[in-house]
C-alpha cells in the first residue's frame, strides 16, 4: 500500500459567499457553475421581477464534479435524516 501524501490546506485567501441560486454550463472538458443570489424587485409598474446576481463562477473537471455531487448527496441525505425531507421546487 502506497503512503498517502500529507495535504496542507492554505485558506489564507479564502472568501465566503452566500448563494441561493445557480446555473450551470458544461463543455467536453469542464463543468461550470455560476453561483449567486435571487433577489425579488419591482419594476415601475409594480410587477415583481427576479434578479439573479451572479458573484462567483466555479469551473471544475468532470472527476471533481462527480466527487462533489456525491459529497453533496451525502450531506443532504444526512440533513434530511435528522430534520426531515427538503422540498426542492
PDB file of N, CA, C and O in Angstrom:
ATOM      1  N   UNK A   1       0.846  -1.181   0.000  1.00  0.00           N
ATOM      2  CA  UNK A   1       0.000   0.000   0.000  1.00  0.00           C
ATOM      3  C   UNK A   1       0.887   1.238   0.000  1.00  0.00           C
ATOM      4  O   UNK A   1       1.805   1.352   0.811  1.00  0.00           O
ATOM      5  N   UNK A   2       0.606   2.167  -0.917  1.00  0.00           N
ATOM      6  CA  UNK A   2       1.408   3.380  -1.025  1.00  0.00           C
ATOM      7  C   UNK A   2       1.087   4.328   0.119  1.00  0.00           C
ATOM      8  O   UNK A   2      -0.043   4.397   0.602  1.00  0.00           O
ATOM      9  N   UNK A   3       2.115   5.056   0.537  1.00  0.00           N
ATOM     10  CA  UNK A   3       1.893   6.072   1.563  1.00  0.00           C
ATOM     11  C   UNK A   3       1.016   7.182   1.004  1.00  0.00           C
ATOM     12  O   UNK A   3       1.168   7.595  -0.146  1.00  0.00           O
ATOM     13  N   UNK A   4       0.096   7.658   1.840  1.00  0.00           N
ATOM     14  CA  UNK A   4      -0.746   8.783   1.462  1.00  0.00           C
ATOM     15  C   UNK A   4       0.019  10.078   1.710  1.00  0.00           C
ATOM     16  O   UNK A   4       0.642  10.226   2.761  1.00  0.00           O
ATOM     17  N   UNK A   5      -0.011  11.013   0.775  1.00  0.00           N
ATOM     18  CA  UNK A   5       0.704  12.274   0.988  1.00  0.00           C
ATOM     19  C   UNK A   5      -0.008  13.129   2.039  1.00  0.00           C
ATOM     20  O   UNK A   5      -1.227  13.054   2.193  1.00  0.00           O
ATOM     21  N   UNK A   6       0.756  13.927   2.747  1.00  0.00           N
ATOM     22  CA  UNK A   6       0.159  14.924   3.628  1.00  0.00           C
ATOM     23  C   UNK A   6      -0.443  16.012   2.762  1.00  0.00           C
ATOM     24  O   UNK A   6       0.159  16.426   1.771  1.00  0.00           O
ATOM     25  N   UNK A   7      -1.629  16.479   3.132  1.00  0.00           N
ATOM     26  CA  UNK A   7      -2.275  17.564   2.421  1.00  0.00           C
ATOM     27  C   UNK A   7      -2.315  18.763   3.352  1.00  0.00           C
ATOM     28  O   UNK A   7      -2.943  18.724   4.410  1.00  0.00           O
ATOM     29  N   UNK A   8      -1.643  19.822   2.948  1.00  0.00           N
ATOM     30  CA  UNK A   8      -1.656  21.059   3.711  1.00  0.00           C
ATOM     31  C   UNK A   8      -2.672  22.001   3.069  1.00  0.00           C
ATOM     32  O   UNK A   8      -2.601  22.274   1.871  1.00  0.00           O
ATOM     33  N   UNK A   9      -3.602  22.487   3.858  1.00  0.00           N
ATOM     34  CA  UNK A   9      -4.646  23.385   3.362  1.00  0.00           C
ATOM     35  C   UNK A   9      -4.262  24.814   3.706  1.00  0.00           C
ATOM     36  O   UNK A   9      -4.018  25.145   4.866  1.00  0.00           O
ATOM     37  N   UNK A  10      -4.213  25.650   2.685  1.00  0.00           N
ATOM     38  CA  UNK A  10      -3.922  27.063   2.878  1.00  0.00           C
ATOM     39  C   UNK A  10      -5.184  27.847   2.545  1.00  0.00           C
ATOM     40  O   UNK A  10      -5.530  28.003   1.374  1.00  0.00           O
ATOM     41  N   UNK A  11      -5.869  28.339   3.567  1.00  0.00           N
ATOM     42  CA  UNK A  11      -7.100  29.102   3.334  1.00  0.00           C
ATOM     43  C   UNK A  11      -6.922  30.594   3.620  1.00  0.00           C
ATOM     44  O   UNK A  11      -7.892  31.295   3.906  1.00  0.00           O
ATOM     45  N   UNK A  12      -5.694  31.068   3.543  1.00  0.00           N
ATOM     46  CA  UNK A  12      -5.391  32.461   3.861  1.00  0.00           C
ATOM     47  C   UNK A  12      -6.111  33.442   2.929  1.00  0.00           C
ATOM     48  O   UNK A  12      -6.443  34.551   3.347  1.00  0.00           O
ATOM     49  N   UNK A  13      -6.357  33.052   1.680  1.00  0.00           N
ATOM     50  CA  UNK A  13      -7.008  33.955   0.735  1.00  0.00           C
ATOM     51  C   UNK A  13      -8.460  33.566   0.452  1.00  0.00           C
ATOM     52  O   UNK A  13      -9.061  34.053  -0.505  1.00  0.00           O
ATOM     53  N   UNK A  14      -9.013  32.700   1.274  1.00  0.00           N
ATOM     54  CA  UNK A  14     -10.381  32.249   1.083  1.00  0.00           C
ATOM     55  C   UNK A  14     -11.373  33.377   1.338  1.00  0.00           C
ATOM     56  O   UNK A  14     -11.187  34.199   2.235  1.00  0.00           O
ATOM     57  N   UNK A  15     -12.412  33.398   0.545  1.00  0.00           N
ATOM     58  CA  UNK A  15     -13.536  34.307   0.783  1.00  0.00           C
ATOM     59  C   UNK A  15     -14.790  33.454   0.948  1.00  0.00           C
ATOM     60  O   UNK A  15     -14.829  32.300   0.519  1.00  0.00           O
ATOM     61  N   UNK A  16     -15.793  34.020   1.561  1.00  0.00           N
ATOM     62  CA  UNK A  16     -17.056  33.317   1.773  1.00  0.00           C
ATOM     63  C   UNK A  16     -18.165  34.086   1.090  1.00  0.00           C
ATOM     64  O   UNK A  16     -18.251  35.309   1.209  1.00  0.00           O
ATOM     65  N   UNK A  17     -19.012  33.369   0.377  1.00  0.00           N
ATOM     66  CA  UNK A  17     -20.156  33.964  -0.307  1.00  0.00           C
ATOM     67  C   UNK A  17     -21.387  33.125  -0.005  1.00  0.00           C
ATOM     68  O   UNK A  17     -21.284  31.932   0.282  1.00  0.00           O
ATOM     69  N   UNK A  18     -22.549  33.757  -0.071  1.00  0.00           N
ATOM     70  CA  UNK A  18     -23.820  33.059   0.089  1.00  0.00           C
ATOM     71  C   UNK A  18     -24.460  32.918  -1.283  1.00  0.00           C
ATOM     72  O   UNK A  18     -24.399  33.839  -2.097  1.00  0.00           O
ATOM     73  N   UNK A  19     -25.070  31.774  -1.540  1.00  0.00           N
ATOM     74  CA  UNK A  19     -25.785  31.569  -2.797  1.00  0.00           C
ATOM     75  C   UNK A  19     -27.118  30.887  -2.506  1.00  0.00           C
ATOM     76  O   UNK A  19     -27.181  29.934  -1.729  1.00  0.00           O
ATOM     77  N   UNK A  20     -28.177  31.382  -3.133  1.00  0.00           N
ATOM     78  CA  UNK A  20     -29.455  30.692  -3.073  1.00  0.00           C
ATOM     79  C   UNK A  20     -29.918  30.298  -4.478  1.00  0.00           C
ATOM     80  O   UNK A  20     -31.048  29.848  -4.669  1.00  0.00           O
ATOM     81  N   UNK A  21     -29.025  30.476  -5.454  1.00  0.00           N
ATOM     82  CA  UNK A  21     -29.355  30.126  -6.831  1.00  0.00           C
ATOM     83  C   UNK A  21     -28.077  29.803  -7.597  1.00  0.00           C
ATOM     84  O   UNK A  21     -26.982  30.226  -7.225  1.00  0.00           O
ATOM     85  N   UNK A  22     -28.244  29.051  -8.661  1.00  0.00           N
ATOM     86  CA  UNK A  22     -27.105  28.714  -9.512  1.00  0.00           C
ATOM     87  C   UNK A  22     -27.602  28.452 -10.924  1.00  0.00           C
ATOM     88  O   UNK A  22     -28.791  28.228 -11.153  1.00  0.00           O
ATOM     89  N   UNK A  23     -26.680  28.483 -11.850  1.00  0.00           N
ATOM     90  CA  UNK A  23     -26.923  27.998 -13.206  1.00  0.00           C
ATOM     91  C   UNK A  23     -25.677  27.250 -13.622  1.00  0.00           C
ATOM     92  O   UNK A  23     -24.584  27.522 -13.124  1.00  0.00           O
ATOM     93  N   UNK A  24     -25.837  26.309 -14.531  1.00  0.00           N
ATOM     94  CA  UNK A  24     -24.692  25.511 -14.932  1.00  0.00           C
ATOM     95  C   UNK A  24     -24.528  25.527 -16.441  1.00  0.00           C
ATOM     96  O   UNK A  24     -25.489  25.660 -17.200  1.00  0.00           O
ATOM     97  N   UNK A  25     -23.286  25.388 -16.840  1.00  0.00           N
ATOM     98  CA  UNK A  25     -22.899  25.235 -18.238  1.00  0.00           C
ATOM     99  C   UNK A  25     -21.909  24.074 -18.248  1.00  0.00           C
ATOM    100  O   UNK A  25     -21.348  23.721 -17.211  1.00  0.00           O
ATOM    101  N   UNK A  26     -21.706  23.505 -19.379  1.00  0.00           N
ATOM    102  CA  UNK A  26     -20.671  22.473 -19.470  1.00  0.00           C
ATOM    103  C   UNK A  26     -20.176  22.387 -20.900  1.00  0.00           C
ATOM    104  O   UNK A  26     -20.837  22.814 -21.847  1.00  0.00           O
ATOM    105  N   UNK A  27     -19.008  21.827 -21.015  1.00  0.00           N
ATOM    106  CA  UNK A  27     -18.455  21.527 -22.322  1.00  0.00           C
ATOM    107  C   UNK A  27     -17.803  20.161 -22.224  1.00  0.00           C
ATOM    108  O   UNK A  27     -17.998  19.460 -21.231  1.00  0.00           O
ATOM    109  N   UNK A  28     -17.053  19.777 -23.202  1.00  0.00           N
ATOM    110  CA  UNK A  28     -16.451  18.444 -23.240  1.00  0.00           C
ATOM    111  C   UNK A  28     -15.515  18.193 -22.058  1.00  0.00           C
ATOM    112  O   UNK A  28     -15.359  17.050 -21.629  1.00  0.00           O
ATOM    113  N   UNK A  29     -14.898  19.235 -21.533  1.00  0.00           N
ATOM    114  CA  UNK A  29     -13.857  19.064 -20.532  1.00  0.00           C
ATOM    115  C   UNK A  29     -14.209  19.561 -19.147  1.00  0.00           C
ATOM    116  O   UNK A  29     -13.596  19.133 -18.169  1.00  0.00           O
ATOM    117  N   UNK A  30     -15.192  20.464 -19.036  1.00  0.00           N
ATOM    118  CA  UNK A  30     -15.421  21.146 -17.763  1.00  0.00           C
ATOM    119  C   UNK A  30     -16.903  21.318 -17.456  1.00  0.00           C
ATOM    120  O   UNK A  30     -17.755  21.360 -18.344  1.00  0.00           O
ATOM    121  N   UNK A  31     -17.168  21.414 -16.156  1.00  0.00           N
ATOM    122  CA  UNK A  31     -18.475  21.812 -15.646  1.00  0.00           C
ATOM    123  C   UNK A  31     -18.296  23.218 -15.084  1.00  0.00           C
ATOM    124  O   UNK A  31     -17.346  23.479 -14.346  1.00  0.00           O
ATOM    125  N   UNK A  32     -19.194  24.109 -15.427  1.00  0.00           N
ATOM    126  CA  UNK A  32     -19.116  25.495 -14.986  1.00  0.00           C
ATOM    127  C   UNK A  32     -20.397  25.801 -14.217  1.00  0.00           C
ATOM    128  O   UNK A  32     -21.495  25.615 -14.741  1.00  0.00           O
ATOM    129  N   UNK A  33     -20.262  26.267 -12.981  1.00  0.00           N
ATOM    130  CA  UNK A  33     -21.413  26.595 -12.152  1.00  0.00           C
ATOM    131  C   UNK A  33     -21.293  28.054 -11.722  1.00  0.00           C
ATOM    132  O   UNK A  33     -20.321  28.448 -11.077  1.00  0.00           O
ATOM    133  N   UNK A  34     -22.295  28.843 -12.091  1.00  0.00           N
ATOM    134  CA  UNK A  34     -22.380  30.231 -11.641  1.00  0.00           C
ATOM    135  C   UNK A  34     -23.234  30.258 -10.385  1.00  0.00           C
ATOM    136  O   UNK A  34     -24.324  29.687 -10.361  1.00  0.00           O
ATOM    137  N   UNK A  35     -22.746  30.917  -9.343  1.00  0.00           N
ATOM    138  CA  UNK A  35     -23.431  30.982  -8.059  1.00  0.00           C
ATOM    139  C   UNK A  35     -23.809  32.418  -7.756  1.00  0.00           C
ATOM    140  O   UNK A  35     -23.063  33.347  -8.069  1.00  0.00           O
ATOM    141  N   UNK A  36     -24.966  32.595  -7.147  1.00  0.00           N
ATOM    142  CA  UNK A  36     -25.384  33.942  -6.806  1.00  0.00           C
ATOM    143  C   UNK A  36     -26.647  33.947  -5.976  1.00  0.00           C
ATOM    144  O   UNK A  36     -27.021  32.944  -5.368  1.00  0.00           O
ATOM    145  N   UNK A  37     -27.296  35.097  -5.963  1.00  0.00           N
ATOM    146  CA  UNK A  37     -28.470  35.305  -5.129  1.00  0.00           C
ATOM    147  C   UNK A  37     -29.630  35.793  -5.993  1.00  0.00           C
ATOM    148  O   UNK A  37     -29.488  36.748  -6.756  1.00  0.00           O
ATOM    149  N   UNK A  38     -30.778  35.129  -5.865  1.00  0.00           N
ATOM    150  CA  UNK A  38     -32.014  35.608  -6.467  1.00  0.00           C
ATOM    151  C   UNK A  38     -32.592  36.681  -5.573  1.00  0.00           C
ATOM    152  O   UNK A  38     -32.739  36.482  -4.367  1.00  0.00           O
ATOM    153  N   UNK A  39     -32.923  37.824  -6.160  1.00  0.00           N
ATOM    154  CA  UNK A  39     -33.489  38.941  -5.423  1.00  0.00           C
ATOM    155  C   UNK A  39     -34.776  39.366  -6.128  1.00  0.00           C
ATOM    156  O   UNK A  39     -34.786  39.574  -7.342  1.00  0.00           O
ATOM    157  N   UNK A  40     -35.860  39.493  -5.361  1.00  0.00           N
ATOM    158  CA  UNK A  40     -37.123  39.963  -5.929  1.00  0.00           C
ATOM    159  C   UNK A  40     -37.132  41.486  -5.908  1.00  0.00           C
ATOM    160  O   UNK A  40     -36.862  42.102  -4.877  1.00  0.00           O
ATOM    161  N   UNK A  41     -37.444  42.086  -7.050  1.00  0.00           N
ATOM    162  CA  UNK A  41     -37.572  43.545  -7.159  1.00  0.00           C
ATOM    163  C   UNK A  41     -38.890  43.855  -7.861  1.00  0.00           C
ATOM    164  O   UNK A  41     -39.526  42.969  -8.432  1.00  0.00           O
ATOM    165  N   UNK A  42     -39.285  45.106  -7.812  1.00  0.00           N
ATOM    166  CA  UNK A  42     -40.490  45.538  -8.532  1.00  0.00           C
ATOM    167  C   UNK A  42     -40.093  46.544  -9.600  1.00  0.00           C
ATOM    168  O   UNK A  42     -39.268  47.428  -9.367  1.00  0.00           O
ATOM    169  N   UNK A  43     -40.696  46.393 -10.777  1.00  0.00           N
ATOM    170  CA  UNK A  43     -40.460  47.366 -11.838  1.00  0.00           C
ATOM    171  C   UNK A  43     -41.354  48.588 -11.599  1.00  0.00           C
ATOM    172  O   UNK A  43     -42.165  48.581 -10.673  1.00  0.00           O
ATOM    173  N   UNK A  44     -41.219  49.627 -12.415  1.00  0.00           N
ATOM    174  CA  UNK A  44     -42.008  50.850 -12.189  1.00  0.00           C
ATOM    175  C   UNK A  44     -43.525  50.628 -12.194  1.00  0.00           C
ATOM    176  O   UNK A  44     -44.261  51.412 -11.595  1.00  0.00           O
ATOM    177  N   UNK A  45     -44.000  49.573 -12.860  1.00  0.00           N
ATOM    178  CA  UNK A  45     -45.435  49.274 -12.880  1.00  0.00           C
ATOM    179  C   UNK A  45     -45.871  48.409 -11.699  1.00  0.00           C
ATOM    180  O   UNK A  45     -47.049  48.072 -11.577  1.00  0.00           O
ATOM    181  N   UNK A  46     -44.934  48.053 -10.835  1.00  0.00           N
ATOM    182  CA  UNK A  46     -45.263  47.249  -9.658  1.00  0.00           C
ATOM    183  C   UNK A  46     -45.187  45.750  -9.870  1.00  0.00           C
ATOM    184  O   UNK A  46     -45.521  44.978  -8.971  1.00  0.00           O
ATOM    185  N   UNK A  47     -44.750  45.330 -11.050  1.00  0.00           N
ATOM    186  CA  UNK A  47     -44.608  43.903 -11.333  1.00  0.00           C
ATOM    187  C   UNK A  47     -43.354  43.366 -10.636  1.00  0.00           C
ATOM    188  O   UNK A  47     -42.295  43.991 -10.678  1.00  0.00           O
ATOM    189  N   UNK A  48     -43.488  42.216 -10.002  1.00  0.00           N
ATOM    190  CA  UNK A  48     -42.339  41.596  -9.338  1.00  0.00           C
ATOM    191  C   UNK A  48     -41.421  40.992 -10.396  1.00  0.00           C
ATOM    192  O   UNK A  48     -41.874  40.269 -11.284  1.00  0.00           O
ATOM    193  N   UNK A  49     -40.159  41.285 -10.297  1.00  0.00           N
ATOM    194  CA  UNK A  49     -39.132  40.759 -11.190  1.00  0.00           C
ATOM    195  C   UNK A  49     -38.088  40.028 -10.344  1.00  0.00           C
ATOM    196  O   UNK A  49     -37.758  40.461  -9.240  1.00  0.00           O
ATOM    197  N   UNK A  50     -37.582  38.936 -10.866  1.00  0.00           N
ATOM    198  CA  UNK A  50     -36.496  38.234 -10.184  1.00  0.00           C
ATOM    199  C   UNK A  50     -35.182  38.637 -10.839  1.00  0.00           C
ATOM    200  O   UNK A  50     -35.044  38.595 -12.062  1.00  0.00           O
ATOM    201  N   UNK A  51     -34.240  39.019 -10.029  1.00  0.00           N
ATOM    202  CA  UNK A  51     -32.901  39.386 -10.492  1.00  0.00           C
ATOM    203  C   UNK A  51     -31.933  38.349  -9.953  1.00  0.00           C
ATOM    204  O   UNK A  51     -31.878  38.127  -8.744  1.00  0.00           O
ATOM    205  N   UNK A  52     -31.168  37.709 -10.832  1.00  0.00           N
ATOM    206  CA  UNK A  52     -30.156  36.739 -10.424  1.00  0.00           C
ATOM    207  C   UNK A  52     -28.807  37.439 -10.458  1.00  0.00           C
ATOM    208  O   UNK A  52     -28.252  37.673 -11.532  1.00  0.00           O
ATOM    209  N   UNK A  53     -28.283  37.770  -9.299  1.00  0.00           N
ATOM    210  CA  UNK A  53     -26.989  38.439  -9.186  1.00  0.00           C
ATOM    211  C   UNK A  53     -25.898  37.390  -9.005  1.00  0.00           C
ATOM    212  O   UNK A  53     -25.779  36.786  -7.939  1.00  0.00           O
ATOM    213  N   UNK A  54     -25.113  37.179 -10.040  1.00  0.00           N
ATOM    214  CA  UNK A  54     -24.040  36.176 -10.011  1.00  0.00           C
ATOM    215  C   UNK A  54     -22.780  36.828  -9.474  1.00  0.00           C
ATOM    216  O   UNK A  54     -22.360  37.881  -9.954  1.00  0.00           O
ATOM    217  N   UNK A  55     -22.174  36.189  -8.466  1.00  0.00           N
ATOM    218  CA  UNK A  55     -20.928  36.752  -7.940  1.00  0.00           C
ATOM    219  C   UNK A  55     -19.778  35.755  -7.888  1.00  0.00           C
ATOM    220  O   UNK A  55     -18.663  36.121  -7.517  1.00  0.00           O
ATOM    221  N   UNK A  56     -20.031  34.509  -8.250  1.00  0.00           N
ATOM    222  CA  UNK A  56     -18.958  33.519  -8.273  1.00  0.00           C
ATOM    223  C   UNK A  56     -19.167  32.543  -9.414  1.00  0.00           C
ATOM    224  O   UNK A  56     -20.301  32.200  -9.750  1.00  0.00           O
ATOM    225  N   UNK A  57     -18.080  32.101 -10.001  1.00  0.00           N
ATOM    226  CA  UNK A  57     -18.110  31.056 -11.025  1.00  0.00           C
ATOM    227  C   UNK A  57     -17.134  29.964 -10.591  1.00  0.00           C
ATOM    228  O   UNK A  57     -15.973  30.232 -10.281  1.00  0.00           O
ATOM    229  N   UNK A  58     -17.623  28.747 -10.575  1.00  0.00           N
ATOM    230  CA  UNK A  58     -16.815  27.585 -10.210  1.00  0.00           C
ATOM    231  C   UNK A  58     -16.625  26.744 -11.463  1.00  0.00           C
ATOM    232  O   UNK A  58     -17.602  26.314 -12.077  1.00  0.00           O
ATOM    233  N   UNK A  59     -15.390  26.510 -11.843  1.00  0.00           N
ATOM    234  CA  UNK A  59     -15.069  25.705 -13.018  1.00  0.00           C
ATOM    235  C   UNK A  59     -14.295  24.490 -12.533  1.00  0.00           C
ATOM    236  O   UNK A  59     -13.303  24.620 -11.816  1.00  0.00           O
ATOM    237  N   UNK A  60     -14.758  23.304 -12.930  1.00  0.00           N
ATOM    238  CA  UNK A  60     -14.082  22.075 -12.485  1.00  0.00           C
ATOM    239  C   UNK A  60     -14.152  21.011 -13.570  1.00  0.00           C
ATOM    240  O   UNK A  60     -14.995  21.069 -14.465  1.00  0.00           O
ATOM    241  N   UNK A  61     -13.254  20.043 -13.475  1.00  0.00           N
ATOM    242  CA  UNK A  61     -13.298  18.926 -14.408  1.00  0.00           C
ATOM    243  C   UNK A  61     -14.391  17.949 -13.963  1.00  0.00           C
ATOM    244  O   UNK A  61     -14.926  18.072 -12.862  1.00  0.00           O
ATOM    245  N   UNK A  62     -14.712  16.994 -14.811  1.00  0.00           N
ATOM    246  CA  UNK A  62     -15.811  16.072 -14.524  1.00  0.00           C
ATOM    247  C   UNK A  62     -15.518  15.137 -13.349  1.00  0.00           C
ATOM    248  O   UNK A  62     -16.445  14.743 -12.642  1.00  0.00           O
ATOM    249  N   UNK A  63     -14.284  14.784 -13.128  1.00  0.00           N
ATOM    250  CA  UNK A  63     -13.945  13.937 -11.969  1.00  0.00           C
ATOM    251  C   UNK A  63     -14.266  14.682 -10.675  1.00  0.00           C
ATOM    252  O   UNK A  63     -14.896  14.128  -9.774  1.00  0.00           O
ATOM    253  N   UNK A  64     -13.832  15.934 -10.587  1.00  0.00           N
ATOM    254  CA  UNK A  64     -14.118  16.740  -9.396  1.00  0.00           C
ATOM    255  C   UNK A  64     -15.617  16.970  -9.257  1.00  0.00           C
ATOM    256  O   UNK A  64     -16.146  16.913  -8.147  1.00  0.00           O
ATOM    257  N   UNK A  65     -16.308  17.228 -10.361  1.00  0.00           N
ATOM    258  CA  UNK A  65     -17.754  17.447 -10.318  1.00  0.00           C
ATOM    259  C   UNK A  65     -18.472  16.204  -9.792  1.00  0.00           C
ATOM    260  O   UNK A  65     -19.408  16.324  -9.003  1.00  0.00           O
ATOM    261  N   UNK A  66     -18.050  15.026 -10.214  1.00  0.00           N
ATOM    262  CA  UNK A  66     -18.682  13.793  -9.750  1.00  0.00           C
ATOM    263  C   UNK A  66     -18.425  13.577  -8.266  1.00  0.00           C
ATOM    264  O   UNK A  66     -19.325  13.178  -7.527  1.00  0.00           O
ATOM    265  N   UNK A  67     -17.207  13.840  -7.833  1.00  0.00           N
ATOM    266  CA  UNK A  67     -16.894  13.721  -6.404  1.00  0.00           C
ATOM    267  C   UNK A  67     -17.706  14.713  -5.590  1.00  0.00           C
ATOM    268  O   UNK A  67     -18.219  14.367  -4.526  1.00  0.00           O
ATOM    269  N   UNK A  68     -17.830  15.947  -6.079  1.00  0.00           N
ATOM    270  CA  UNK A  68     -18.613  16.949  -5.359  1.00  0.00           C
ATOM    271  C   UNK A  68     -20.091  16.569  -5.324  1.00  0.00           C
ATOM    272  O   UNK A  68     -20.744  16.719  -4.291  1.00  0.00           O
ATOM    273  N   UNK A  69     -20.617  16.082  -6.433  1.00  0.00           N
ATOM    274  CA  UNK A  69     -22.023  15.674  -6.483  1.00  0.00           C
ATOM    275  C   UNK A  69     -22.301  14.578  -5.442  1.00  0.00           C
ATOM    276  O   UNK A  69     -23.310  14.630  -4.740  1.00  0.00           O
ATOM    277  N   UNK A  70     -21.419  13.607  -5.348  1.00  0.00           N
ATOM    278  CA  UNK A  70     -21.585  12.540  -4.354  1.00  0.00           C
ATOM    279  C   UNK A  70     -21.537  13.074  -2.936  1.00  0.00           C
ATOM    280  O   UNK A  70     -22.327  12.663  -2.086  1.00  0.00           O
ATOM    281  N   UNK A  71     -20.623  13.980  -2.679  1.00  0.00           N
ATOM    282  CA  UNK A  71     -20.495  14.572  -1.354  1.00  0.00           C
ATOM    283  C   UNK A  71     -21.736  15.376  -1.000  1.00  0.00           C
ATOM    284  O   UNK A  71     -22.211  15.300   0.133  1.00  0.00           O
ATOM    285  N   UNK A  72     -22.273  16.149  -1.949  1.00  0.00           N
ATOM    286  CA  UNK A  72     -23.479  16.930  -1.697  1.00  0.00           C
ATOM    287  C   UNK A  72     -24.679  16.030  -1.423  1.00  0.00           C
ATOM    288  O   UNK A  72     -25.489  16.331  -0.547  1.00  0.00           O
ATOM    289  N   UNK A  73     -24.800  14.933  -2.159  1.00  0.00           N
ATOM    290  CA  UNK A  73     -25.884  13.974  -1.901  1.00  0.00           C
ATOM    291  C   UNK A  73     -25.787  13.437  -0.474  1.00  0.00           C
ATOM    292  O   UNK A  73     -26.796  13.359   0.227  1.00  0.00           O
ATOM    293  N   UNK A  74     -24.594  13.071  -0.045  1.00  0.00           N
ATOM    294  CA  UNK A  74     -24.413  12.547   1.317  1.00  0.00           C
ATOM    295  C   UNK A  74     -24.774  13.584   2.370  1.00  0.00           C
ATOM    296  O   UNK A  74     -25.419  13.254   3.366  1.00  0.00           O
ATOM    297  N   UNK A  75     -24.370  14.828   2.166  1.00  0.00           N
ATOM    298  CA  UNK A  75     -24.662  15.898   3.131  1.00  0.00           C
ATOM    299  C   UNK A  75     -26.168  16.121   3.237  1.00  0.00           C
ATOM    300  O   UNK A  75     -26.704  16.235   4.340  1.00  0.00           O
ATOM    301  N   UNK A  76     -26.851  16.183   2.096  1.00  0.00           N
ATOM    302  CA  UNK A  76     -28.295  16.428   2.109  1.00  0.00           C
ATOM    303  C   UNK A  76     -29.032  15.238   2.720  1.00  0.00           C
ATOM    304  O   UNK A  76     -29.975  15.432   3.488  1.00  0.00           O
ATOM    305  N   UNK A  77     -28.626  14.025   2.398  1.00  0.00           N
ATOM    306  CA  UNK A  77     -29.266  12.845   2.988  1.00  0.00           C
ATOM    307  C   UNK A  77     -29.116  12.829   4.502  1.00  0.00           C
ATOM    308  O   UNK A  77     -30.067  12.499   5.210  1.00  0.00           O
ATOM    309  N   UNK A  78     -27.939  13.179   5.011  1.00  0.00           N
ATOM    310  CA  UNK A  78     -27.730  13.220   6.466  1.00  0.00           C
ATOM    311  C   UNK A  78     -28.604  14.291   7.103  1.00  0.00           C
ATOM    312  O   UNK A  78     -29.164  14.076   8.178  1.00  0.00           O
ATOM    313  N   UNK A  79     -28.726  15.443   6.449  1.00  0.00           N
ATOM    314  CA  UNK A  79     -29.577  16.525   6.961  1.00  0.00           C
ATOM    315  C   UNK A  79     -31.039  16.078   7.000  1.00  0.00           C
ATOM    316  O   UNK A  79     -31.731  16.285   7.997  1.00  0.00           O
ATOM    317  N   UNK A  80     -31.505  15.464   5.912  1.00  0.00           N
ATOM    318  CA  UNK A  80     -32.892  15.009   5.854  1.00  0.00           C
ATOM    319  C   UNK A  80     -33.172  13.913   6.875  1.00  0.00           C
ATOM    320  O   UNK A  80     -34.265  13.854   7.439  1.00  0.00           O
ATOM    321  N   UNK A  81     -32.210  13.060   7.113  1.00  0.00           N
ATOM    322  CA  UNK A  81     -32.385  12.013   8.119  1.00  0.00           C
ATOM    323  C   UNK A  81     -32.608  12.641   9.497  1.00  0.00           C
ATOM    324  O   UNK A  81     -33.405  12.135  10.288  1.00  0.00           O
ATOM    325  N   UNK A  82     -31.918  13.725   9.780  1.00  0.00           N
ATOM    326  CA  UNK A  82     -32.024  14.367  11.085  1.00  0.00           C
ATOM    327  C   UNK A  82     -33.222  15.314  11.169  1.00  0.00           C
ATOM    328  O   UNK A  82     -33.883  15.376  12.206  1.00  0.00           O
ATOM    329  N   UNK A  83     -33.512  16.054  10.090  1.00  0.00           N
ATOM    330  CA  UNK A  83     -34.500  17.139  10.165  1.00  0.00           C
ATOM    331  C   UNK A  83     -35.735  16.943   9.292  1.00  0.00           C
ATOM    332  O   UNK A  83     -36.681  17.725   9.391  1.00  0.00           O
ATOM    333  N   UNK A  84     -35.751  15.922   8.442  1.00  0.00           N
ATOM    334  CA  UNK A  84     -36.895  15.701   7.571  1.00  0.00           C
ATOM    335  C   UNK A  84     -36.605  16.094   6.129  1.00  0.00           C
ATOM    336  O   UNK A  84     -35.626  16.776   5.828  1.00  0.00           O
ATOM    337  N   UNK A  85     -37.489  15.640   5.250  1.00  0.00           N
ATOM    338  CA  UNK A  85     -37.294  15.832   3.818  1.00  0.00           C
ATOM    339  C   UNK A  85     -37.299  17.313   3.435  1.00  0.00           C
ATOM    340  O   UNK A  85     -38.085  18.106   3.953  1.00  0.00           O
ATOM    341  N   UNK A  86     -36.407  17.657   2.523  1.00  0.00           N
ATOM    342  CA  UNK A  86     -36.334  19.007   1.956  1.00  0.00           C
ATOM    343  C   UNK A  86     -37.113  18.987   0.654  1.00  0.00           C
ATOM    344  O   UNK A  86     -36.866  18.146  -0.210  1.00  0.00           O
ATOM    345  N   UNK A  87     -38.042  19.900   0.515  1.00  0.00           N
ATOM    346  CA  UNK A  87     -38.803  20.031  -0.737  1.00  0.00           C
ATOM    347  C   UNK A  87     -38.036  20.972  -1.663  1.00  0.00           C
ATOM    348  O   UNK A  87     -37.860  22.150  -1.351  1.00  0.00           O
ATOM    349  N   UNK A  88     -37.587  20.455  -2.788  1.00  0.00           N
ATOM    350  CA  UNK A  88     -36.891  21.280  -3.785  1.00  0.00           C
ATOM    351  C   UNK A  88     -37.851  21.529  -4.935  1.00  0.00           C
ATOM    352  O   UNK A  88     -38.261  20.594  -5.623  1.00  0.00           O
ATOM    353  N   UNK A  89     -38.208  22.788  -5.141  1.00  0.00           N
ATOM    354  CA  UNK A  89     -39.157  23.100  -6.208  1.00  0.00           C
ATOM    355  C   UNK A  89     -38.518  23.866  -7.312  1.00  0.00           C
ATOM    356  O   UNK A  89     -39.182  24.208  -8.290  1.00  0.00           O
TER     357      UNK A  89
END
